[in-house]
Amino acid sequence: MRYGDLLRTAYLLTGSQHAAEDLPQGSLLRVMRHWNRVDEPAVPGWFDE
């Protein structure tokens, strides 16, 4: 999944362009903080694209 896909989904969820821009950024920051907990085989294939 690319950032544009996340942004479109966030817009559908929030109905606001500003909130839609903030939502994926906050989510991706939280994922990055805990990335070391992800097992290598469990990572979905779309991260390889």
C-alpha positions as CSV (number, residue, x, y, z in Angstrom):
1,M,0.0,0.0,0.0
2,R,1.3,3.4,-0.9
3,Y,0.9,6.7,0.9
4,G,-1.6,7.9,-1.6
5,D,-3.8,4.9,-0.9
6,L,-3.5,5.6,2.8
7,L,-4.4,9.2,2.2
8,R,-7.5,8.4,0.2
9,T,-8.7,5.9,2.8
10,A,-8.1,8.4,5.6
11,Y,-10.1,11.0,3.7
12,L,-13.0,8.5,3.4
13,L,-12.8,7.9,7.1
14,T,-12.5,11.6,8.2
15,G,-14.2,13.6,5.5
16,S,-11.5,16.3,6.0
17,Q,-8.4,16.8,3.9
18,H,-6.5,18.2,6.9
19,A,-7.4,15.3,9.2
20,A,-6.8,12.9,6.3
21,E,-3.2,14.2,6.0
22,D,-2.5,13.8,9.7
23,L,-4.0,10.3,10.2
24,P,-1.5,8.3,8.0
25,Q,1.5,10.3,9.3
26,G,0.6,9.6,12.9
27,S,-0.1,5.9,12.1
28,L,3.2,5.4,10.2
29,L,5.2,7.1,13.0
30,R,3.7,4.6,15.5
31,V,4.4,1.7,13.2
32,M,8.1,2.9,12.8
33,R,8.5,3.1,16.6
34,H,7.5,-0.6,17.0
35,W,8.9,-2.0,13.8
36,N,11.5,-4.0,15.6
37,R,8.7,-6.1,17.1
38,V,7.6,-7.3,13.6
39,D,8.7,-10.8,12.6
40,E,10.4,-10.9,9.2
41,P,8.2,-13.7,7.8
42,A,5.0,-12.0,9.0
43,V,5.7,-8.8,6.9
44,P,3.2,-8.6,4.0
45,G,4.5,-8.6,0.5
46,W,3.5,-5.1,-0.3
47,F,6.4,-3.7,1.7
48,D,8.7,-5.1,-0.9
49,E,7.2,-3.0,-3.7
